[in-house]
Amino acid sequence: MEQNSSTSDQAFLEELRRHRAELRESMSALEAALAAPAAADHVRWAERVQAALVELSGDIREHIDITEGPDGLYRGLLETSPRLSDAVASLTHEHVLICRQVDDLLARVTAPDVTEGLDRTRDLGTTLLGRLVRHRQRGSDLVFEAYDFDIGGET
């Protein structure tokens, strides 16, 4: 039974690693969309940013399901390592803030006059990406501390 549990944990952590890589790809797509030139065609720029945000939003919601869901990472982690409850609570709270930032950005790029506040939209997008990078770092640290397993995700 110990082997089966260990095998199950390993499979879950590998799935977490795979999803982490997908989330990183979505973040890179948003970064590229935000950095693209907007001067010639604001509407096209906004559409590209919107598409990247929609993809990122889906990956974030999947991340939240994987971590906070009934069979998620945090539930199992809290059962085996209750000492990490503050870190889990912090990461869970960040999920709310991240979702709010994504929704706010989506509202900005789908607004009728996207040319207003273009620099502000880029600033907000960059702020979101920074929060996601830090969130991923803290999540990686948490998993490593609990399981002595590096989820990486950059492959």
C-alpha positions in Angstrom: 0.0 0.0 0.0 2.9 2.4 0.8 4.3 1.8 -2.8 0.8 2.5 -4.3 0.5 5.7 -2.3 4.0 6.8 -3.3 3.3 6.0 -6.9 0.1 8.0 -6.8 1.8 10.9 -5.1 4.6 10.8 -7.8 2.0 10.8 -10.6 0.2 13.7 -9.0 3.4 15.7 -8.7 4.3 14.9 -12.3 0.9 16.2 -13.4 1.5 19.3 -11.3 4.8 19.8 -13.1 3.2 19.4 -16.5 0.5 21.9 -15.6 3.1 24.3 -14.3 4.9 24.3 -17.7 1.5 25.1 -19.4 0.9 28.0 -17.1 4.4 29.3 -17.8 3.7 29.1 -21.6 0.5 31.1 -21.0 2.5 33.7 -19.1 5.0 34.0 -21.9 2.2 34.4 -24.4 0.8 37.3 -22.4 4.2 38.9 -22.0 4.7 38.7 -25.8 1.3 40.1 -26.5 1.8 43.0 -24.1 5.2 43.8 -25.6 4.0 43.8 -29.2 3.8 47.1 -30.9 0.4 48.8 -30.5 0.9 52.1 -32.3 -0.2 50.9 -35.7 -3.3 48.9 -34.7 -4.6 49.2 -31.2 -7.5 46.9 -31.8 -5.3 44.1 -33.1 -3.0 44.6 -30.1 -5.9 44.4 -27.7 -7.3 41.2 -29.4 -3.9 39.6 -29.1 -3.7 40.5 -25.4 -7.2 39.4 -24.8 -6.5 36.0 -26.4 -3.4 35.5 -24.2 -5.4 36.6 -21.1 -8.2 34.1 -21.9 -5.7 31.3 -22.2 -3.9 32.4 -19.0 -7.2 32.6 -17.2 -8.1 29.0 -18.1 -4.7 27.8 -16.9 -5.0 29.8 -13.7 -8.5 28.3 -13.0 -7.1 24.8 -13.7 -4.2 25.6 -11.3 -6.8 26.6 -8.6 -8.7 23.4 -9.2 -5.5 21.3 -8.9 -4.4 23.1 -5.8 -7.6 23.9 -3.9 -10.0 21.2 -5.2 -11.4 18.4 -3.0 -8.5 16.1 -4.1 -6.1 19.0 -4.6 -2.6 19.5 -3.6 -3.3 21.8 -0.6 -5.8 19.4 1.0 -3.3 16.5 0.9 -0.4 18.7 1.9 -2.3 20.0 5.0 -3.1 16.5 6.1 0.5 15.4 5.9 2.2 18.8 6.8 -0.1 21.0 8.8 2.9 23.2 9.7 2.6 24.6 6.2 -1.0 26.0 6.7 0.1 29.6 6.7 1.9 29.2 3.4 -1.2 27.4 1.9 -3.5 30.2 3.2 -1.3 32.8 1.6 -1.2 31.1 -1.7 -5.0 30.6 -1.6 -5.5 34.3 -1.0 -3.2 35.1 -3.9 -5.5 33.1 -6.2 -8.3 35.5 -5.5 -6.1 38.5 -6.2 -4.7 37.0 -9.4 -8.2 36.1 -10.7 -9.3 39.7 -10.0 -6.3 41.1 -11.9 -7.0 38.9 -14.9 -10.7 39.9 -14.9 -9.7 43.6 -14.6 -7.3 43.3 -17.5 -9.8 41.5 -19.7 -12.3 44.3 -19.0 -9.7 46.8 -20.1 -8.8 45.2 -23.4 -12.4 44.5 -24.3 -13.5 48.1 -23.7 -14.7 50.0 -26.7 -11.9 52.5 -26.7 -8.8 50.4 -26.0 -6.5 53.2 -27.0 -7.2 55.0 -23.7 -4.8 53.9 -21.1 -2.7 51.6 -23.3 0.4 52.2 -21.1 -1.6 51.6 -18.0 -2.9 48.3 -19.4 0.7 47.2 -20.1 1.7 48.2 -16.6 -1.2 46.2 -15.1 -0.3 43.2 -17.2 3.3 43.4 -16.2 2.2 43.7 -12.5 0.1 40.5 -13.0 3.0 38.7 -14.5 5.2 39.7 -11.6 2.7 38.4 -9.1 2.4 35.1 -11.0 6.2 34.7 -11.1 6.3 35.2 -7.3 3.3 33.0 -6.7 4.9 30.2 -8.7 8.1 30.6 -6.8 6.3 30.3 -3.4 4.3 27.3 -4.7 7.4 25.6 -5.8 9.0 26.2 -2.4 5.9 24.9 -0.7 5.9 21.6 -2.7 9.6 21.2 -2.2 9.3 21.7 1.5 6.4 19.3 1.8 7.6 16.5 -0.6 11.3 17.2 -1.3 10.3 17.3 -4.9 11.2 20.0 -7.5 8.2 20.7 -9.7 10.2 22.9 -12.0 8.0 23.3 -15.0 10.4 25.1 -17.3 11.0 22.1 -19.6 
